[in-house]
Amino acid sequence: MRTTFLTTSFAVIAITATPLAAHVSQQSEVDIREEPIAGQYNKHWYNYLADILEADKELKSDLRRATDAEDTREAWEEYEN
């Protein structure tokens, strides 16, 4: 349990310390929180972070596979959803 908490804590620090590479190339309307509401680090916050990481990973993958402007636009639209 303690190891999981420490690992998760380090992951959160790494996430908030560096900007996500997928966000650099295009401005997005998505507002990603860097800290939880009211400072509550609970399971909902960690689930939110996991969802953000998964969406970023999928966006990067989709952008690598994009062959034209339409594919790129669709990848960003999917990410924003």
PDB file of N, CA, C and O in Angstrom:
ATOM      1  N   MET A   1       0.827  -1.190   0.000  1.00  0.00           N
ATOM      2  CA  MET A   1       0.000   0.000   0.000  1.00  0.00           C
ATOM      3  C   MET A   1       0.872   1.256   0.000  1.00  0.00           C
ATOM      4  O   MET A   1       0.635   2.193  -0.762  1.00  0.00           O
ATOM      5  N   ARG A   2       1.877   1.255   0.862  1.00  0.00           N
ATOM      6  CA  ARG A   2       2.750   2.419   0.960  1.00  0.00           C
ATOM      7  C   ARG A   2       3.549   2.610  -0.331  1.00  0.00           C
ATOM      8  O   ARG A   2       3.761   3.737  -0.778  1.00  0.00           O
ATOM      9  N   THR A   3       3.989   1.495  -0.926  1.00  0.00           N
ATOM     10  CA  THR A   3       4.742   1.566  -2.176  1.00  0.00           C
ATOM     11  C   THR A   3       3.866   2.142  -3.289  1.00  0.00           C
ATOM     12  O   THR A   3       4.327   2.956  -4.090  1.00  0.00           O
ATOM     13  N   THR A   4       2.611   1.720  -3.336  1.00  0.00           N
ATOM     14  CA  THR A   4       1.688   2.230  -4.351  1.00  0.00           C
ATOM     15  C   THR A   4       1.496   3.730  -4.181  1.00  0.00           C
ATOM     16  O   THR A   4       1.501   4.480  -5.157  1.00  0.00           O
ATOM     17  N   PHE A   5       1.328   4.159  -2.944  1.00  0.00           N
ATOM     18  CA  PHE A   5       1.144   5.581  -2.682  1.00  0.00           C
ATOM     19  C   PHE A   5       2.372   6.377  -3.110  1.00  0.00           C
ATOM     20  O   PHE A   5       2.241   7.426  -3.741  1.00  0.00           O
ATOM     21  N   LEU A   6       3.561   5.887  -2.773  1.00  0.00           N
ATOM     22  CA  LEU A   6       4.788   6.588  -3.143  1.00  0.00           C
ATOM     23  C   LEU A   6       4.959   6.644  -4.654  1.00  0.00           C
ATOM     24  O   LEU A   6       5.335   7.679  -5.204  1.00  0.00           O
ATOM     25  N   THR A   7       4.685   5.538  -5.317  1.00  0.00           N
ATOM     26  CA  THR A   7       4.799   5.494  -6.775  1.00  0.00           C
ATOM     27  C   THR A   7       3.836   6.485  -7.410  1.00  0.00           C
ATOM     28  O   THR A   7       4.205   7.222  -8.324  1.00  0.00           O
ATOM     29  N   THR A   8       2.608   6.500  -6.926  1.00  0.00           N
ATOM     30  CA  THR A   8       1.611   7.423  -7.446  1.00  0.00           C
ATOM     31  C   THR A   8       2.014   8.863  -7.176  1.00  0.00           C
ATOM     32  O   THR A   8       1.838   9.732  -8.030  1.00  0.00           O
ATOM     33  N   SER A   9       2.547   9.114  -6.006  1.00  0.00           N
ATOM     34  CA  SER A   9       2.983  10.470  -5.656  1.00  0.00           C
ATOM     35  C   SER A   9       4.092  10.940  -6.586  1.00  0.00           C
ATOM     36  O   SER A   9       4.067  12.078  -7.056  1.00  0.00           O
ATOM     37  N   PHE A  10       5.056  10.082  -6.852  1.00  0.00           N
ATOM     38  CA  PHE A  10       6.139  10.447  -7.764  1.00  0.00           C
ATOM     39  C   PHE A  10       5.617  10.690  -9.173  1.00  0.00           C
ATOM     40  O   PHE A  10       6.094  11.584  -9.873  1.00  0.00           O
ATOM     41  N   ALA A  11       4.641   9.895  -9.586  1.00  0.00           N
ATOM     42  CA  ALA A  11       4.048  10.081 -10.908  1.00  0.00           C
ATOM     43  C   ALA A  11       3.355  11.437 -10.994  1.00  0.00           C
ATOM     44  O   ALA A  11       3.470  12.132 -12.003  1.00  0.00           O
ATOM     45  N   VAL A  12       2.640  11.813  -9.941  1.00  0.00           N
ATOM     46  CA  VAL A  12       1.955  13.107  -9.921  1.00  0.00           C
ATOM     47  C   VAL A  12       2.962  14.239  -9.994  1.00  0.00           C
ATOM     48  O   VAL A  12       2.748  15.215 -10.713  1.00  0.00           O
ATOM     49  N   ILE A  13       4.046  14.122  -9.264  1.00  0.00           N
ATOM     50  CA  ILE A  13       5.078  15.153  -9.284  1.00  0.00           C
ATOM     51  C   ILE A  13       5.674  15.275 -10.684  1.00  0.00           C
ATOM     52  O   ILE A  13       5.888  16.382 -11.178  1.00  0.00           O
ATOM     53  N   ALA A  14       5.937  14.149 -11.313  1.00  0.00           N
ATOM     54  CA  ALA A  14       6.512  14.168 -12.660  1.00  0.00           C
ATOM     55  C   ALA A  14       5.538  14.774 -13.663  1.00  0.00           C
ATOM     56  O   ALA A  14       5.951  15.493 -14.573  1.00  0.00           O
ATOM     57  N   ILE A  15       4.277  14.494 -13.506  1.00  0.00           N
ATOM     58  CA  ILE A  15       3.262  15.005 -14.425  1.00  0.00           C
ATOM     59  C   ILE A  15       3.145  16.518 -14.304  1.00  0.00           C
ATOM     60  O   ILE A  15       3.113  17.226 -15.310  1.00  0.00           O
ATOM     61  N   THR A  16       3.082  17.002 -13.089  1.00  0.00           N
ATOM     62  CA  THR A  16       2.868  18.437 -12.894  1.00  0.00           C
ATOM     63  C   THR A  16       4.137  19.250 -13.107  1.00  0.00           C
ATOM     64  O   THR A  16       4.059  20.459 -13.325  1.00  0.00           O
ATOM     65  N   ALA A  17       5.293  18.619 -13.050  1.00  0.00           N
ATOM     66  CA  ALA A  17       6.551  19.359 -13.192  1.00  0.00           C
ATOM     67  C   ALA A  17       6.914  19.640 -14.641  1.00  0.00           C
ATOM     68  O   ALA A  17       7.612  20.615 -14.922  1.00  0.00           O
ATOM     69  N   THR A  18       6.452  18.804 -15.566  1.00  0.00           N
ATOM     70  CA  THR A  18       6.807  18.987 -16.966  1.00  0.00           C
ATOM     71  C   THR A  18       5.554  19.111 -17.814  1.00  0.00           C
ATOM     72  O   THR A  18       4.566  18.427 -17.547  1.00  0.00           O
ATOM     73  N   PRO A  19       5.568  19.962 -18.825  1.00  0.00           N
ATOM     74  CA  PRO A  19       4.410  20.058 -19.707  1.00  0.00           C
ATOM     75  C   PRO A  19       4.302  18.821 -20.584  1.00  0.00           C
ATOM     76  O   PRO A  19       5.309  18.201 -20.926  1.00  0.00           O
ATOM     77  N   LEU A  20       3.102  18.474 -20.937  1.00  0.00           N
ATOM     78  CA  LEU A  20       2.890  17.301 -21.773  1.00  0.00           C
ATOM     79  C   LEU A  20       3.256  17.630 -23.216  1.00  0.00           C
ATOM     80  O   LEU A  20       2.858  18.667 -23.748  1.00  0.00           O
ATOM     81  N   ALA A  21       4.008  16.751 -23.833  1.00  0.00           N
ATOM     82  CA  ALA A  21       4.540  16.997 -25.171  1.00  0.00           C
ATOM     83  C   ALA A  21       3.441  17.152 -26.217  1.00  0.00           C
ATOM     84  O   ALA A  21       3.604  17.907 -27.176  1.00  0.00           O
ATOM     85  N   ALA A  22       2.343  16.459 -26.049  1.00  0.00           N
ATOM     86  CA  ALA A  22       1.273  16.527 -27.044  1.00  0.00           C
ATOM     87  C   ALA A  22       0.610  17.894 -27.086  1.00  0.00           C
ATOM     88  O   ALA A  22       0.001  18.254 -28.093  1.00  0.00           O
ATOM     89  N   HIS A  23       0.718  18.652 -26.016  1.00  0.00           N
ATOM     90  CA  HIS A  23       0.049  19.944 -25.947  1.00  0.00           C
ATOM     91  C   HIS A  23       0.860  21.065 -26.590  1.00  0.00           C
ATOM     92  O   HIS A  23       0.331  22.158 -26.793  1.00  0.00           O
ATOM     93  N   VAL A  24       2.100  20.828 -26.908  1.00  0.00           N
ATOM     94  CA  VAL A  24       2.982  21.877 -27.398  1.00  0.00           C
ATOM     95  C   VAL A  24       2.621  22.312 -28.804  1.00  0.00           C
ATOM     96  O   VAL A  24       2.707  23.498 -29.122  1.00  0.00           O
ATOM     97  N   SER A  25       2.218  21.377 -29.654  1.00  0.00           N
ATOM     98  CA  SER A  25       2.059  21.679 -31.068  1.00  0.00           C
ATOM     99  C   SER A  25       0.767  22.415 -31.412  1.00  0.00           C
ATOM    100  O   SER A  25       0.691  23.034 -32.473  1.00  0.00           O
ATOM    101  N   GLN A  26      -0.234  22.369 -30.568  1.00  0.00           N
ATOM    102  CA  GLN A  26      -1.505  22.986 -30.920  1.00  0.00           C
ATOM    103  C   GLN A  26      -2.179  23.510 -29.663  1.00  0.00           C
ATOM    104  O   GLN A  26      -2.119  22.884 -28.605  1.00  0.00           O
ATOM    105  N   GLN A  27      -2.818  24.657 -29.790  1.00  0.00           N
ATOM    106  CA  GLN A  27      -3.591  25.196 -28.683  1.00  0.00           C
ATOM    107  C   GLN A  27      -4.878  24.392 -28.559  1.00  0.00           C
ATOM    108  O   GLN A  27      -5.508  24.047 -29.559  1.00  0.00           O
ATOM    109  N   SER A  28      -5.252  24.105 -27.346  1.00  0.00           N
ATOM    110  CA  SER A  28      -6.429  23.298 -27.108  1.00  0.00           C
ATOM    111  C   SER A  28      -7.337  24.021 -26.124  1.00  0.00           C
ATOM    112  O   SER A  28      -6.868  24.793 -25.288  1.00  0.00           O
ATOM    113  N   GLU A  29      -8.621  23.770 -26.226  1.00  0.00           N
ATOM    114  CA  GLU A  29      -9.587  24.366 -25.307  1.00  0.00           C
ATOM    115  C   GLU A  29      -9.722  23.547 -24.021  1.00  0.00           C
ATOM    116  O   GLU A  29     -10.462  23.928 -23.114  1.00  0.00           O
ATOM    117  N   VAL A  30      -9.020  22.443 -23.945  1.00  0.00           N
ATOM    118  CA  VAL A  30      -9.116  21.559 -22.791  1.00  0.00           C
ATOM    119  C   VAL A  30      -8.394  22.191 -21.609  1.00  0.00           C
ATOM    120  O   VAL A  30      -7.243  22.610 -21.726  1.00  0.00           O
ATOM    121  N   ASP A  31      -9.075  22.257 -20.473  1.00  0.00           N
ATOM    122  CA  ASP A  31      -8.490  22.793 -19.250  1.00  0.00           C
ATOM    123  C   ASP A  31      -8.105  21.618 -18.359  1.00  0.00           C
ATOM    124  O   ASP A  31      -8.970  20.932 -17.815  1.00  0.00           O
ATOM    125  N   ILE A  32      -6.810  21.391 -18.214  1.00  0.00           N
ATOM    126  CA  ILE A  32      -6.328  20.276 -17.408  1.00  0.00           C
ATOM    127  C   ILE A  32      -5.870  20.811 -16.062  1.00  0.00           C
ATOM    128  O   ILE A  32      -5.018  21.697 -15.990  1.00  0.00           O
ATOM    129  N   ARG A  33      -6.435  20.274 -15.015  1.00  0.00           N
ATOM    130  CA  ARG A  33      -6.089  20.718 -13.668  1.00  0.00           C
ATOM    131  C   ARG A  33      -4.713  20.198 -13.279  1.00  0.00           C
ATOM    132  O   ARG A  33      -4.351  19.065 -13.594  1.00  0.00           O
ATOM    133  N   GLU A  34      -3.954  21.041 -12.590  1.00  0.00           N
ATOM    134  CA  GLU A  34      -2.655  20.621 -12.083  1.00  0.00           C
ATOM    135  C   GLU A  34      -2.720  20.265 -10.608  1.00  0.00           C
ATOM    136  O   GLU A  34      -1.819  19.609 -10.085  1.00  0.00           O
ATOM    137  N   GLU A  35      -3.775  20.692  -9.940  1.00  0.00           N
ATOM    138  CA  GLU A  35      -3.977  20.365  -8.533  1.00  0.00           C
ATOM    139  C   GLU A  35      -5.443  20.029  -8.340  1.00  0.00           C
ATOM    140  O   GLU A  35      -6.299  20.542  -9.061  1.00  0.00           O
ATOM    141  N   PRO A  36      -5.739  19.174  -7.377  1.00  0.00           N
ATOM    142  CA  PRO A  36      -7.136  18.811  -7.148  1.00  0.00           C
ATOM    143  C   PRO A  36      -7.919  19.961  -6.518  1.00  0.00           C
ATOM    144  O   PRO A  36      -7.351  20.871  -5.914  1.00  0.00           O
ATOM    145  N   ILE A  37      -9.215  19.891  -6.676  1.00  0.00           N
ATOM    146  CA  ILE A  37     -10.090  20.882  -6.072  1.00  0.00           C
ATOM    147  C   ILE A  37      -9.996  20.762  -4.557  1.00  0.00           C
ATOM    148  O   ILE A  37     -10.086  19.664  -4.008  1.00  0.00           O
ATOM    149  N   ALA A  38      -9.817  21.872  -3.897  1.00  0.00           N
ATOM    150  CA  ALA A  38      -9.720  21.946  -2.432  1.00  0.00           C
ATOM    151  C   ALA A  38      -8.553  21.126  -1.888  1.00  0.00           C
ATOM    152  O   ALA A  38      -8.528  20.802  -0.700  1.00  0.00           O
ATOM    153  N   GLY A  39      -7.597  20.792  -2.731  1.00  0.00           N
ATOM    154  CA  GLY A  39      -6.410  20.080  -2.272  1.00  0.00           C
ATOM    155  C   GLY A  39      -6.661  18.657  -1.806  1.00  0.00           C
ATOM    156  O   GLY A  39      -5.863  18.113  -1.042  1.00  0.00           O
ATOM    157  N   GLN A  40      -7.746  18.044  -2.246  1.00  0.00           N
ATOM    158  CA  GLN A  40      -8.093  16.691  -1.823  1.00  0.00           C
ATOM    159  C   GLN A  40      -7.484  15.662  -2.781  1.00  0.00           C
ATOM    160  O   GLN A  40      -7.989  15.451  -3.883  1.00  0.00           O
ATOM    161  N   TYR A  41      -6.403  15.032  -2.349  1.00  0.00           N
ATOM    162  CA  TYR A  41      -5.768  13.974  -3.142  1.00  0.00           C
ATOM    163  C   TYR A  41      -6.434  12.648  -2.783  1.00  0.00           C
ATOM    164  O   TYR A  41      -5.987  11.943  -1.878  1.00  0.00           O
ATOM    165  N   ASN A  42      -7.496  12.323  -3.493  1.00  0.00           N
ATOM    166  CA  ASN A  42      -8.222  11.093  -3.216  1.00  0.00           C
ATOM    167  C   ASN A  42      -8.305  10.248  -4.485  1.00  0.00           C
ATOM    168  O   ASN A  42      -7.681  10.577  -5.494  1.00  0.00           O
ATOM    169  N   LYS A  43      -9.071   9.167  -4.435  1.00  0.00           N
ATOM    170  CA  LYS A  43      -9.135   8.256  -5.575  1.00  0.00           C
ATOM    171  C   LYS A  43      -9.693   8.936  -6.823  1.00  0.00           C
ATOM    172  O   LYS A  43      -9.332   8.571  -7.942  1.00  0.00           O
ATOM    173  N   HIS A  44     -10.557   9.905  -6.639  1.00  0.00           N
ATOM    174  CA  HIS A  44     -11.115  10.604  -7.796  1.00  0.00           C
ATOM    175  C   HIS A  44     -10.031  11.423  -8.513  1.00  0.00           C
ATOM    176  O   HIS A  44     -10.003  11.494  -9.742  1.00  0.00           O
ATOM    177  N   TRP A  45      -9.155  12.030  -7.734  1.00  0.00           N
ATOM    178  CA  TRP A  45      -8.059  12.802  -8.321  1.00  0.00           C
ATOM    179  C   TRP A  45      -7.121  11.880  -9.097  1.00  0.00           C
ATOM    180  O   TRP A  45      -6.711  12.202 -10.212  1.00  0.00           O
ATOM    181  N   TYR A  46      -6.786  10.750  -8.513  1.00  0.00           N
ATOM    182  CA  TYR A  46      -5.865   9.830  -9.184  1.00  0.00           C
ATOM    183  C   TYR A  46      -6.513   9.186 -10.412  1.00  0.00           C
ATOM    184  O   TYR A  46      -5.826   8.909 -11.395  1.00  0.00           O
ATOM    185  N   ASN A  47      -7.812   8.949 -10.366  1.00  0.00           N
ATOM    186  CA  ASN A  47      -8.520   8.453 -11.546  1.00  0.00           C
ATOM    187  C   ASN A  47      -8.506   9.510 -12.650  1.00  0.00           C
ATOM    188  O   ASN A  47      -8.339   9.179 -13.824  1.00  0.00           O
ATOM    189  N   TYR A  48      -8.680  10.769 -12.280  1.00  0.00           N
ATOM    190  CA  TYR A  48      -8.620  11.873 -13.229  1.00  0.00           C
ATOM    191  C   TYR A  48      -7.239  11.921 -13.894  1.00  0.00           C
ATOM    192  O   TYR A  48      -7.141  12.049 -15.115  1.00  0.00           O
ATOM    193  N   LEU A  49      -6.177  11.819 -13.095  1.00  0.00           N
ATOM    194  CA  LEU A  49      -4.825  11.832 -13.652  1.00  0.00           C
ATOM    195  C   LEU A  49      -4.601  10.664 -14.598  1.00  0.00           C
ATOM    196  O   LEU A  49      -3.979  10.818 -15.648  1.00  0.00           O
ATOM    197  N   ALA A  50      -5.107   9.504 -14.225  1.00  0.00           N
ATOM    198  CA  ALA A  50      -4.957   8.331 -15.087  1.00  0.00           C
ATOM    199  C   ALA A  50      -5.673   8.548 -16.417  1.00  0.00           C
ATOM    200  O   ALA A  50      -5.156   8.176 -17.470  1.00  0.00           O
ATOM    201  N   ASP A  51      -6.869   9.152 -16.370  1.00  0.00           N
ATOM    202  CA  ASP A  51      -7.604   9.434 -17.601  1.00  0.00           C
ATOM    203  C   ASP A  51      -6.853  10.421 -18.487  1.00  0.00           C
ATOM    204  O   ASP A  51      -6.813  10.257 -19.707  1.00  0.00           O
ATOM    205  N   ILE A  52      -6.259  11.446 -17.879  1.00  0.00           N
ATOM    206  CA  ILE A  52      -5.502  12.438 -18.631  1.00  0.00           C
ATOM    207  C   ILE A  52      -4.281  11.790 -19.285  1.00  0.00           C
ATOM    208  O   ILE A  52      -3.993  12.032 -20.457  1.00  0.00           O
ATOM    209  N   LEU A  53      -3.570  10.968 -18.520  1.00  0.00           N
ATOM    210  CA  LEU A  53      -2.394  10.295 -19.073  1.00  0.00           C
ATOM    211  C   LEU A  53      -2.768   9.377 -20.234  1.00  0.00           C
ATOM    212  O   LEU A  53      -2.064   9.322 -21.242  1.00  0.00           O
ATOM    213  N   GLU A  54      -3.873   8.663 -20.086  1.00  0.00           N
ATOM    214  CA  GLU A  54      -4.324   7.769 -21.156  1.00  0.00           C
ATOM    215  C   GLU A  54      -4.707   8.564 -22.402  1.00  0.00           C
ATOM    216  O   GLU A  54      -4.373   8.170 -23.520  1.00  0.00           O
ATOM    217  N   ALA A  55      -5.407   9.680 -22.211  1.00  0.00           N
ATOM    218  CA  ALA A  55      -5.803  10.506 -23.351  1.00  0.00           C
ATOM    219  C   ALA A  55      -4.575  11.093 -24.044  1.00  0.00           C
ATOM    220  O   ALA A  55      -4.532  11.148 -25.273  1.00  0.00           O
ATOM    221  N   ASP A  56      -3.576  11.530 -23.276  1.00  0.00           N
ATOM    222  CA  ASP A  56      -2.348  12.062 -23.868  1.00  0.00           C
ATOM    223  C   ASP A  56      -1.606  10.993 -24.658  1.00  0.00           C
ATOM    224  O   ASP A  56      -1.102  11.252 -25.751  1.00  0.00           O
ATOM    225  N   LYS A  57      -1.545   9.801 -24.101  1.00  0.00           N
ATOM    226  CA  LYS A  57      -0.859   8.704 -24.780  1.00  0.00           C
ATOM    227  C   LYS A  57      -1.566   8.377 -26.105  1.00  0.00           C
ATOM    228  O   LYS A  57      -0.917   8.163 -27.130  1.00  0.00           O
ATOM    229  N   GLU A  58      -2.894   8.343 -26.064  1.00  0.00           N
ATOM    230  CA  GLU A  58      -3.653   8.045 -27.275  1.00  0.00           C
ATOM    231  C   GLU A  58      -3.503   9.174 -28.303  1.00  0.00           C
ATOM    232  O   GLU A  58      -3.400   8.909 -29.501  1.00  0.00           O
ATOM    233  N   LEU A  59      -3.490  10.424 -27.844  1.00  0.00           N
ATOM    234  CA  LEU A  59      -3.304  11.547 -28.760  1.00  0.00           C
ATOM    235  C   LEU A  59      -1.953  11.466 -29.456  1.00  0.00           C
ATOM    236  O   LEU A  59      -1.866  11.640 -30.672  1.00  0.00           O
ATOM    237  N   LYS A  60      -0.908  11.207 -28.697  1.00  0.00           N
ATOM    238  CA  LYS A  60       0.429  11.095 -29.286  1.00  0.00           C
ATOM    239  C   LYS A  60       0.466   9.989 -30.338  1.00  0.00           C
ATOM    240  O   LYS A  60       1.044  10.154 -31.412  1.00  0.00           O
ATOM    241  N   SER A  61      -0.154   8.871 -30.014  1.00  0.00           N
ATOM    242  CA  SER A  61      -0.192   7.753 -30.949  1.00  0.00           C
ATOM    243  C   SER A  61      -0.959   8.137 -32.215  1.00  0.00           C
ATOM    244  O   SER A  61      -0.509   7.856 -33.325  1.00  0.00           O
ATOM    245  N   ASP A  62      -2.116   8.779 -32.047  1.00  0.00           N
ATOM    246  CA  ASP A  62      -2.924   9.177 -33.198  1.00  0.00           C
ATOM    247  C   ASP A  62      -2.191  10.207 -34.062  1.00  0.00           C
ATOM    248  O   ASP A  62      -2.272  10.158 -35.289  1.00  0.00           O
ATOM    249  N   LEU A  63      -1.477  11.137 -33.424  1.00  0.00           N
ATOM    250  CA  LEU A  63      -0.751  12.149 -34.189  1.00  0.00           C
ATOM    251  C   LEU A  63       0.414  11.539 -34.962  1.00  0.00           C
ATOM    252  O   LEU A  63       0.737  11.991 -36.060  1.00  0.00           O
ATOM    253  N   ARG A  64       1.045  10.511 -34.390  1.00  0.00           N
ATOM    254  CA  ARG A  64       2.128   9.826 -35.111  1.00  0.00           C
ATOM    255  C   ARG A  64       1.599   9.118 -36.346  1.00  0.00           C
ATOM    256  O   ARG A  64       2.275   9.068 -37.373  1.00  0.00           O
ATOM    257  N   ARG A  65       0.389   8.567 -36.252  1.00  0.00           N
ATOM    258  CA  ARG A  65      -0.187   7.817 -37.361  1.00  0.00           C
ATOM    259  C   ARG A  65      -0.939   8.693 -38.356  1.00  0.00           C
ATOM    260  O   ARG A  65      -1.348   8.206 -39.410  1.00  0.00           O
ATOM    261  N   ALA A  66      -1.130   9.970 -38.048  1.00  0.00           N
ATOM    262  CA  ALA A  66      -1.885  10.866 -38.930  1.00  0.00           C
ATOM    263  C   ALA A  66      -1.149  11.042 -40.256  1.00  0.00           C
ATOM    264  O   ALA A  66       0.060  11.273 -40.286  1.00  0.00           O
ATOM    265  N   THR A  67      -1.895  10.930 -41.344  1.00  0.00           N
ATOM    266  CA  THR A  67      -1.290  11.062 -42.673  1.00  0.00           C
ATOM    267  C   THR A  67      -1.649  12.376 -43.346  1.00  0.00           C
ATOM    268  O   THR A  67      -0.998  12.776 -44.312  1.00  0.00           O
ATOM    269  N   ASP A  68      -2.681  13.056 -42.845  1.00  0.00           N
ATOM    270  CA  ASP A  68      -3.067  14.335 -43.432  1.00  0.00           C
ATOM    271  C   ASP A  68      -3.673  15.241 -42.357  1.00  0.00           C
ATOM    272  O   ASP A  68      -3.778  14.859 -41.191  1.00  0.00           O
ATOM    273  N   ALA A  69      -4.062  16.430 -42.766  1.00  0.00           N
ATOM    274  CA  ALA A  69      -4.595  17.424 -41.826  1.00  0.00           C
ATOM    275  C   ALA A  69      -5.902  16.953 -41.191  1.00  0.00           C
ATOM    276  O   ALA A  69      -6.175  17.262 -40.031  1.00  0.00           O
ATOM    277  N   GLU A  70      -6.704  16.213 -41.940  1.00  0.00           N
ATOM    278  CA  GLU A  70      -7.974  15.726 -41.401  1.00  0.00           C
ATOM    279  C   GLU A  70      -7.739  14.726 -40.269  1.00  0.00           C
ATOM    280  O   GLU A  70      -8.441  14.767 -39.258  1.00  0.00           O
ATOM    281  N   ASP A  71      -6.771  13.837 -40.422  1.00  0.00           N
ATOM    282  CA  ASP A  71      -6.440  12.885 -39.359  1.00  0.00           C
ATOM    283  C   ASP A  71      -5.968  13.617 -38.097  1.00  0.00           C
ATOM    284  O   ASP A  71      -6.325  13.244 -36.979  1.00  0.00           O
ATOM    285  N   THR A  72      -5.173  14.650 -38.293  1.00  0.00           N
ATOM    286  CA  THR A  72      -4.682  15.430 -37.163  1.00  0.00           C
ATOM    287  C   THR A  72      -5.838  16.127 -36.454  1.00  0.00           C
ATOM    288  O   THR A  72      -5.914  16.122 -35.225  1.00  0.00           O
ATOM    289  N   ARG A  73      -6.738  16.728 -37.233  1.00  0.00           N
ATOM    290  CA  ARG A  73      -7.896  17.402 -36.661  1.00  0.00           C
ATOM    291  C   ARG A  73      -8.768  16.426 -35.888  1.00  0.00           C
ATOM    292  O   ARG A  73      -9.232  16.748 -34.794  1.00  0.00           O
ATOM    293  N   GLU A  74      -8.999  15.241 -36.437  1.00  0.00           N
ATOM    294  CA  GLU A  74      -9.817  14.236 -35.762  1.00  0.00           C
ATOM    295  C   GLU A  74      -9.170  13.770 -34.466  1.00  0.00           C
ATOM    296  O   GLU A  74      -9.862  13.534 -33.475  1.00  0.00           O
ATOM    297  N   ALA A  75      -7.846  13.637 -34.468  1.00  0.00           N
ATOM    298  CA  ALA A  75      -7.145  13.228 -33.252  1.00  0.00           C
ATOM    299  C   ALA A  75      -7.338  14.256 -32.153  1.00  0.00           C
ATOM    300  O   ALA A  75      -7.589  13.902 -31.001  1.00  0.00           O
ATOM    301  N   TRP A  76      -7.219  15.542 -32.510  1.00  0.00           N
ATOM    302  CA  TRP A  76      -7.400  16.600 -31.509  1.00  0.00           C
ATOM    303  C   TRP A  76      -8.846  16.671 -31.032  1.00  0.00           C
ATOM    304  O   TRP A  76      -9.091  16.919 -29.852  1.00  0.00           O
ATOM    305  N   GLU A  77      -9.806  16.458 -31.929  1.00  0.00           N
ATOM    306  CA  GLU A  77     -11.219  16.463 -31.522  1.00  0.00           C
ATOM    307  C   GLU A  77     -11.511  15.328 -30.554  1.00  0.00           C
ATOM    308  O   GLU A  77     -12.225  15.506 -29.567  1.00  0.00           O
ATOM    309  N   GLU A  78     -10.958  14.170 -30.844  1.00  0.00           N
ATOM    310  CA  GLU A  78     -11.150  13.023 -29.960  1.00  0.00           C
ATOM    311  C   GLU A  78     -10.520  13.291 -28.593  1.00  0.00           C
ATOM    312  O   GLU A  78     -11.088  12.942 -27.558  1.00  0.00           O
ATOM    313  N   TYR A  79      -9.347  13.912 -28.603  1.00  0.00           N
ATOM    314  CA  TYR A  79      -8.673  14.230 -27.353  1.00  0.00           C
ATOM    315  C   TYR A  79      -9.492  15.202 -26.515  1.00  0.00           C
ATOM    316  O   TYR A  79      -9.603  15.033 -25.301  1.00  0.00           O
ATOM    317  N   GLU A  80     -10.063  16.211 -27.149  1.00  0.00           N
ATOM    318  CA  GLU A  80     -10.819  17.204 -26.402  1.00  0.00           C
ATOM    319  C   GLU A  80     -12.083  16.617 -25.793  1.00  0.00           C
ATOM    320  O   GLU A  80     -12.580  17.120 -24.786  1.00  0.00           O
ATOM    321  N   ASN A  81     -12.603  15.558 -26.396  1.00  0.00           N
ATOM    322  CA  ASN A  81     -13.783  14.901 -25.811  1.00  0.00           C
ATOM    323  C   ASN A  81     -13.371  14.086 -24.619  1.00  0.00           C
ATOM    324  O   ASN A  81     -14.213  13.453 -23.983  1.00  0.00           O
TER     325      ASN A  81
END
